[in-house]
Amino acid sequence: MDSLYFGTAGIPLSTKRPCTTVDGVKRVRELNLDAMELEFVHSINITEQRAPEVKKAAHENNIKLTCHSPYYINLNSTNDRIYNSSLNFIIKSAKILDLCGGWSLCFHAGYYQKSDGNVTYDKIKEGVKEILKELNGIKVWIRPEISGKLVQFGNLNELIKLSQELEQVMPCIDFSHLHARSNGKYNTYGEFSSILEDIEKGLGKEALNNMHIHLSGIEYGEKGEKHHLTLDESDMNYKDLIKAFKEFKVKGVVVCESPSIEDDALLLQKIYKQV
């Protein structure tokens, strides 16, 4: 990536209905945003046959595409059916994203359940290795996401370690989730800088030049994330986060996941340009 681009988690809400993913891509460009995340969270809703249309629209409108795999994933499940379907959800999402000309795929990797953290890590690592083997040369980034709840696998250290040990894997850094799972920490300029320093120390400058970021307002409690909010309804210190992005010369894509996806994406983009 040659810059930091801002976009929406899914088709912009202002897109005239009924609409397709292609309409969403065109609307993102009309809004003067630069990225869109394909939301496969409830279903992988783009077929192999329709994917080339999405790729063409993204290319013509210079839109960077990412995707979010289905929510129904647990690579730490002891249930073979759940585990195998989790693998297949991620594999199929990656293949469709590639056909759409996309760049980076994120997913919630799983739950600790009753297992030790190290056991969970090893199980999820083996799952990601199976995914990479099945993709067999498809070059989209595979990114386990920082999770918002303490019961979910995916703190920063786990994801940096996983990215160190596996090729084609980088973390999806959800700053709102990190803020929520720490019950209100990671919300100052110094804390944001420490996150970016840890990423650079663990994964090199390449990681800061190639970031897949999620951001929104968020409500949380002692167990972590409750639900997303618009940025100004929350205590998320997004202005200082943007300053940290500038200071560390972060590049990649910032996907806004707030309930008002395009308004908050435009707000973030505006502040970024003003800093």
C-alpha positions as CSV (number, residue, x, y, z in Angstrom):
1,M,0.0,0.0,0.0
2,D,1.2,3.5,-0.8
3,S,-1.1,5.4,1.6
4,L,-3.8,4.9,4.3
5,Y,-7.2,4.5,2.8
6,F,-10.6,4.8,4.4
7,G,-13.8,2.8,3.7
8,T,-16.9,1.2,4.8
9,A,-17.8,-2.2,6.4
10,G,-20.2,-3.3,3.6
11,I,-22.3,-1.4,1.1
12,P,-22.8,2.2,2.2
13,L,-26.2,2.8,3.8
14,S,-26.9,5.7,1.4
15,T,-26.7,3.3,-1.6
16,K,-30.1,3.4,-3.4
17,R,-32.0,0.1,-2.7
18,P,-32.3,-2.5,-4.0
19,C,-28.6,-2.7,-4.7
20,T,-25.8,-5.1,-5.4
21,T,-22.1,-5.2,-4.3
22,V,-21.2,-3.4,-7.6
23,D,-23.6,-0.6,-6.7
24,G,-21.9,-0.4,-3.3
25,V,-18.5,-0.1,-4.8
26,K,-19.7,2.7,-7.1
27,R,-21.3,4.5,-4.2
28,V,-18.1,4.3,-2.2
29,R,-16.4,6.2,-5.0
30,E,-19.2,8.7,-5.2
31,L,-18.6,9.4,-1.5
32,N,-14.9,9.9,-2.3
33,L,-13.9,7.0,0.0
34,D,-11.3,4.5,-1.2
35,A,-12.2,1.1,0.3
36,M,-15.0,-1.3,1.0
37,E,-15.1,-4.5,3.1
38,L,-17.2,-7.3,1.6
39,E,-19.4,-8.4,4.6
40,F,-19.6,-12.2,4.4
41,V,-20.5,-12.2,8.1
42,H,-23.9,-14.0,7.7
43,S,-23.3,-15.6,4.3
44,I,-20.8,-15.6,1.5
45,N,-23.1,-13.6,-0.8
46,I,-21.0,-13.3,-3.9
47,T,-20.8,-16.2,-6.3
48,E,-17.8,-17.2,-8.5
49,Q,-19.9,-16.1,-11.5
50,R,-20.6,-12.6,-10.2
51,A,-17.1,-12.0,-8.7
52,P,-15.6,-10.7,-11.9
53,E,-18.2,-7.9,-12.0
54,V,-17.1,-6.8,-8.6
55,K,-13.5,-6.9,-9.6
56,K,-14.2,-4.8,-12.7
57,A,-16.1,-2.2,-10.7
58,A,-13.4,-2.0,-8.0
59,H,-10.7,-1.6,-10.7
60,E,-12.6,1.1,-12.6
61,N,-13.4,3.0,-9.4
62,N,-10.0,2.4,-7.8
63,I,-11.5,0.9,-4.7
64,K,-9.5,-1.4,-2.4
65,L,-11.5,-4.5,-1.3
66,T,-11.2,-6.5,1.9
67,C,-13.6,-9.0,3.3
68,H,-14.8,-10.2,6.7
69,S,-15.4,-14.0,6.8
70,P,-18.6,-15.4,8.5
71,Y,-19.1,-15.0,12.2
72,Y,-19.7,-18.8,12.6
73,I,-16.1,-19.7,13.0
74,N,-14.3,-21.5,15.8
75,L,-11.0,-23.0,14.9
76,N,-10.7,-24.2,18.5
77,S,-13.8,-26.3,18.4
78,T,-13.7,-30.0,19.5
79,N,-16.7,-30.6,17.3
80,D,-15.4,-31.8,13.9
81,R,-18.4,-30.4,12.0
82,I,-17.9,-26.9,13.4
83,Y,-14.1,-27.0,13.0
84,N,-14.3,-28.2,9.3
85,S,-17.1,-25.8,8.5
86,S,-14.9,-23.0,10.0
87,L,-12.0,-23.9,7.7
88,N,-14.3,-24.0,4.7
89,F,-15.9,-20.6,5.5
90,I,-12.5,-19.0,5.5
91,I,-11.2,-20.8,2.5
92,K,-14.3,-20.0,0.4
93,S,-14.2,-16.4,1.6
94,A,-10.6,-16.1,0.5
95,K,-11.2,-17.6,-2.9
96,I,-14.2,-15.3,-3.6
97,L,-12.2,-12.3,-2.4
98,D,-9.4,-13.2,-4.8
99,L,-11.8,-13.5,-7.7
100,C,-13.1,-10.0,-6.7
101,G,-9.6,-8.6,-6.9
102,G,-9.5,-8.2,-3.1
103,W,-6.5,-7.9,-0.9
104,S,-7.0,-8.9,2.7
105,L,-9.4,-11.2,4.6
106,C,-10.2,-11.0,8.3
107,F,-12.0,-13.4,10.7
108,H,-12.7,-14.1,14.3
109,A,-10.6,-17.1,15.0
110,G,-12.3,-18.8,17.8
111,Y,-13.0,-19.2,21.6
112,Y,-10.8,-20.4,24.4
113,Q,-13.7,-22.4,25.8
114,K,-12.3,-24.7,28.6
115,S,-8.8,-25.1,27.0
116,D,-5.6,-23.5,28.1
117,G,-4.4,-20.5,26.2
118,N,-1.4,-22.3,24.7
119,V,-3.6,-25.2,23.7
120,T,-6.0,-22.9,22.0
121,Y,-3.1,-21.1,20.2
122,D,-1.7,-24.4,18.9
123,K,-5.1,-25.6,17.7
124,I,-5.9,-22.4,15.9
125,K,-2.4,-22.3,14.4
126,E,-2.9,-25.7,12.9
127,G,-6.2,-24.6,11.5
128,V,-4.7,-21.6,9.8
129,K,-1.9,-23.8,8.4
130,E,-4.6,-26.0,6.8
131,I,-6.3,-23.0,5.3
132,L,-3.0,-21.8,3.8
133,K,-2.3,-25.2,2.3
134,E,-5.8,-25.4,0.8
135,L,-5.4,-21.9,-0.8
136,N,-2.4,-23.2,-2.6
137,G,-1.0,-20.0,-4.0
138,I,-4.0,-17.7,-3.7
139,K,-2.3,-14.5,-2.5
140,V,-4.6,-12.7,-0.2
141,W,-3.6,-11.8,3.3
142,I,-5.2,-14.1,6.0
143,R,-5.8,-12.0,9.1
144,P,-7.1,-13.2,12.4
145,E,-8.7,-10.2,14.1
146,I,-8.2,-8.8,17.5
147,S,-11.3,-9.9,19.3
148,G,-13.6,-7.7,21.5
149,K,-14.4,-10.2,24.3
150,L,-12.2,-12.0,26.8
151,V,-13.7,-15.4,26.0
152,Q,-12.4,-15.0,22.4
153,F,-9.0,-15.9,21.1
154,G,-7.2,-12.9,19.7
155,N,-5.2,-10.6,21.8
156,L,-2.4,-8.6,20.3
157,N,0.5,-10.8,21.4
158,E,-1.2,-14.0,20.1
159,L,-1.8,-12.5,16.7
160,I,1.8,-11.1,16.4
161,K,3.2,-14.5,17.3
162,L,0.9,-16.3,14.8
163,S,2.0,-13.8,12.1
164,Q,5.7,-14.4,12.9
165,E,5.3,-18.2,12.6
166,L,3.2,-18.4,9.4
167,E,3.7,-16.9,6.0
168,Q,0.8,-14.9,4.4
169,V,-0.6,-14.1,7.9
170,M,-0.9,-10.7,9.5
171,P,-3.2,-9.4,12.2
172,C,-6.3,-7.4,11.6
173,I,-6.0,-4.7,14.2
174,D,-9.4,-3.7,15.6
175,F,-8.6,-0.8,17.8
176,S,-12.1,-0.7,19.2
177,H,-12.0,-4.3,20.1
178,L,-8.6,-3.8,21.8
179,H,-10.1,-0.9,23.8
180,A,-13.1,-3.0,24.8
181,R,-11.4,-6.2,25.8
182,S,-9.1,-4.2,28.1
183,N,-12.2,-2.5,29.7
184,G,-11.2,1.0,28.6
185,K,-7.5,0.9,28.1
186,Y,-5.6,1.5,24.9
187,N,-7.3,4.8,24.3
188,T,-4.5,7.4,24.5
189,Y,-1.9,8.6,22.1
190,G,0.8,6.9,24.1
191,E,-1.1,3.6,24.2
192,F,-1.9,3.7,20.5
193,S,1.8,4.4,19.8
194,S,2.8,1.4,22.0
195,I,0.5,-0.8,19.9
196,L,2.1,0.3,16.7
197,E,5.6,0.0,18.2
198,D,4.8,-3.6,19.2
199,I,3.6,-4.4,15.7
200,E,6.7,-2.9,14.1
201,K,9.0,-4.6,16.6
202,G,7.4,-8.0,16.1
203,L,6.6,-8.0,12.4
204,G,8.8,-5.2,10.9
205,K,8.1,-2.1,9.0
206,E,6.2,-4.1,6.4
207,A,3.4,-4.7,8.9
208,L,2.9,-0.9,9.3
209,N,2.9,-0.5,5.5
210,N,0.3,-3.2,5.1
211,M,-2.4,-2.8,7.8
212,H,-6.0,-3.9,7.8
213,I,-7.6,-1.9,10.5
214,H,-11.1,-1.8,12.0
215,L,-12.5,1.1,13.9
216,S,-15.8,2.3,15.3
217,G,-17.3,3.5,18.5
218,I,-17.9,0.7,21.0
219,E,-19.8,0.0,24.2
220,Y,-18.1,-2.4,26.6
221,G,-18.1,-3.8,30.1
222,E,-15.8,-5.9,32.3
223,K,-16.2,-8.9,29.9
224,G,-15.4,-6.8,26.9
225,E,-17.4,-5.7,23.8
226,K,-21.1,-5.2,24.0
227,H,-22.0,-3.5,20.7
228,H,-20.7,-0.9,18.2
229,L,-21.6,2.8,18.4
230,T,-21.0,5.8,16.2
231,L,-17.6,7.4,17.0
232,D,-19.1,10.4,18.7
233,E,-21.5,8.4,20.8
234,S,-18.5,6.6,22.4
235,D,-15.4,7.3,24.3
236,M,-13.1,6.1,21.5
237,N,-10.3,8.5,21.2
238,Y,-10.1,8.4,17.4
239,K,-8.5,11.8,16.9
240,D,-5.3,10.7,18.8
241,L,-5.4,7.4,17.0
242,I,-5.3,9.2,13.7
243,K,-2.4,11.3,15.0
244,A,-0.6,8.0,15.8
245,F,-1.3,6.7,12.3
246,K,0.3,9.8,10.9
247,E,3.3,9.7,13.2
248,F,4.1,6.1,12.4
249,K,3.4,6.6,8.6
250,V,0.8,3.8,8.7
251,K,-0.4,2.5,5.3
252,G,-3.2,0.1,4.4
253,V,-7.0,0.3,4.9
254,V,-9.1,1.6,7.7
255,V,-12.6,0.0,7.7
256,C,-15.2,1.8,9.6
257,E,-17.7,-0.6,11.4
258,S,-19.8,2.0,13.2
259,P,-23.6,1.9,12.7
260,S,-23.2,4.9,10.4
261,I,-20.5,3.5,8.3
262,E,-20.0,6.1,5.6
263,D,-20.5,9.1,7.8
264,D,-17.8,7.9,10.3
265,A,-15.5,6.8,7.5
266,L,-15.7,10.2,6.0
267,L,-15.1,11.8,9.4
268,L,-11.9,9.7,9.9
269,Q,-10.7,10.5,6.4
270,K,-11.3,14.2,7.0
271,I,-9.4,14.2,10.3
272,Y,-6.5,12.2,8.7
273,K,-6.2,14.8,5.9
274,Q,-6.2,17.7,8.4
275,V,-3.5,16.3,10.7
